[in-house]
Structure formats: structure tokens, C-alpha cells
Amino acid sequence: MRKTRFYLNTEKEVKWLNEMAANGWNFTNYRLFVYSFEKCEPGEYEYQIDTSDKFGKCSEKYRYFMEEAGIDVVCCWGPWVMLRRKKSEEPFELYTDDESKLEHFIRINRIFKFVAFFEMLGLLVNLYPAIEYKLAVNIVACIICGLFSGIFINMVVIYNNKIFRIKNENVNLEESTNRVQKSRMYVIVGWLLLLGSMVIKDFDSAFTKIASIVLGLSAAFLFGLSLKYSSKYKK
């Protein structure tokens, strides 16, 4: 059986894979949003997702370490490693102390920051030809890059908050929530500015062209500001 899903949040992805296993479907492979399953005994396996030590694969040392812990490597995809083990009474957790969790979240955050940066770069590269020459390919590229910039920046905000909470044990929950909400507000306003730049570009005058570029650059600035604000850790 195959199912198509799009996950960026690995915690939600793990939860879904474990729900599938509990219903008698063993996860066997993953390729570009497509998950493969085979029938198994309900609750026979449980799953976790880790970051790989090599892009698209994991080293023999990593595999050996996992095998020694009774964990199988199901597959590797991009920066991720899908893991499984026989279900037991002990929860299947790869990182149990704050230090290892912090390192794990930082590794994941770097991945999302890397992708978000290139999406914003793609937005800026396509912005001027989209406004000046009204080329459909550049307009579509701006919309796609803007959308994925917002999506990946949101993931950076989420993991920045996880890191923030580990580094600040006594942090107020309300303060933490406000930081996430404010960062997301920057992303939303940035997207509105980007859409505004796409709309007013059709008015053929020097002023509207300049305004379009200013709005587009402001959108990219707000995307970047959301990253900077959510990564400011107070000691």
C-alpha cells in the first residue's frame, strides 16, 4: 500500500507512522512524499526520524550504532533517516537529555534555515523580471518561492522556539508563545506585501513599478526579520 503525505514537522510524521503501525501497516520505504507500507501485526513496530550524518544516506558507523541499540534503518531520504524497532514498554526516544535534544533541534533548524535562505534568494532573483517584464515564469517562481519561504521560515520559528525553551529553563510560556506569534505575523505581513507587489505591477507606470519592487523587497526583509527575531535567545 502507498500513501501520499507532505510533512515538515517530523514529530507529526512520526506520530502518523506509529498510528499506521498500530493499525497493522508497517512502513517500508519513502520517496518524494510517497510512503510505502506492508501488512504486519498491529503494534509490532514503532518509528522515529533522525537526521543523517550523510546527505541521502547514513554511514556504516551510524547503522552499526543503531543495530547495537536494536534499531533498524528503514530508509534514508535527503537529510532524514527513518528508523524502526520492535515495540516495547519503554518509549522509543533517540534523545532523552536536554543537551542531546538541543543538538538535535539545532541540526534540524540548520536544514530549514538553509532551504528558507535559498527560497528567499529565488524570490529576490525572480522579483525584478516578474515586475519589469511581466514574464509568467518569473511571476510563478516568485509566488512559489514566496510560499515556500513562508512555510520553511515557519518551521525555523517553531524550532527556534524549541531551542529557546531548552536554553531558558525558566522561560515564561506566555513569552515563548508571543515570540512564535510575532515571528509568524512577520511572515504573514511579508506574504501580503508580496501579493501586493504582484497585483500593482499591472499598472504600467514608473511609480507602480518602483512600488512593486519596494513591496517585494519589504516582504523578503520581513521573512528575514522573522528568522532573526525568533532566534534571539535571552540568557
Residue pairs with C-beta under 8 A, 6 or more apart in sequence:
1 25
1 36
1 37
1 38
2 34
2 35
2 36
2 37
3 20
3 34
3 35
3 37
4 33
4 34
4 35
5 13
5 16
5 33
5 35
6 33
7 13
7 16
8 112
8 151
8 152
8 155
9 155
9 158
10 49
10 80
10 108
13 49
14 47
14 48
14 49
17 27
17 35
17 47
17 82
18 46
18 47
20 27
20 37
21 27
21 40
21 42
21 43
21 44
21 45
21 46
21 47
21 87
22 42
22 43
23 42
24 39
24 40
24 41
24 42
25 37
25 38
25 39
25 40
26 37
26 38
26 39
26 40
26 44
26 45
26 84
27 35
27 36
27 37
27 45
27 47
27 74
27 82
27 84
28 36
28 37
28 38
28 74
28 75
29 35
29 36
29 74
29 75
30 36
30 74
30 75
30 77
30 82
31 77
43 87
44 86
44 87
45 84
45 85
45 86
45 87
46 84
46 85
46 86
46 87
46 92
47 74
47 82
47 83
47 84
47 92
48 71
48 83
48 84
48 92
48 93
48 94
49 80
49 81
49 82
49 83
50 80
50 81
50 83
50 94
50 104
51 79
51 80
51 81
51 104
51 107
51 108
51 111
52 58
52 62
52 76
52 79
52 80
52 81
53 59
53 61
53 62
55 78
55 79
56 76
56 77
56 78
57 76
58 73
58 76
58 81
62 73
62 81
63 73
66 72
66 73
66 83
69 85
70 85
70 86
71 83
71 84
71 85
72 83
72 84
72 85
73 81
73 82
73 83
74 82
74 83
74 84
75 81
75 82
76 82
79 111
83 94
85 92
94 104
95 101
95 103
95 104
98 166
101 166
102 163
102 166
102 167
105 159
105 162
105 163
105 166
106 163
108 159
109 156
109 159
109 160
109 163
112 152
112 155
112 156
112 159
113 156
113 227
115 148
115 152
116 149
116 152
116 153
116 155
116 156
116 223
116 227
119 145
119 146
119 148
119 149
119 152
120 145
120 149
120 220
120 223
120 224
122 141
122 145
123 142
123 145
123 146
123 149
123 194
123 216
123 219
123 220
124 216
124 217
124 220
126 138
126 139
126 141
126 142
126 145
127 138
127 142
127 197
127 213
127 216
127 217
127 220
128 213
129 135
129 138
130 138
130 139
130 141
130 142
130 198
130 201
131 197
131 201
131 209
131 212
131 213
131 216
132 209
134 201
134 202
139 198
142 194
142 198
142 216
143 194
143 198
146 191
146 194
146 219
147 191
149 220
149 223
150 187
150 188
150 190
150 191
150 223
153 183
153 187
153 223
153 226
153 227
154 184
154 187
156 227
156 230
156 231
157 180
157 183
157 184
157 187
157 226
157 227
157 230
158 180
160 183
160 227
160 230
160 231
161 176
161 179
161 180
161 230
163 233
164 171
164 176
164 179
164 230
164 233
165 171
165 176
167 233
167 235
168 233
168 234
168 235
179 229
179 230
180 230
182 229
183 226
183 227
183 229
183 230
184 226
186 222
186 223
186 225
186 226
186 229
187 222
187 223
187 226
189 222
190 218
190 219
190 220
190 221
190 222
190 223
190 226
191 219
193 215
193 216
193 218
193 219
193 222
194 215
194 216
194 219
196 215
197 211
197 212
197 213
197 214
197 215
197 216
197 219
198 212
200 208
200 211
200 212
200 215
201 208
201 209
201 212
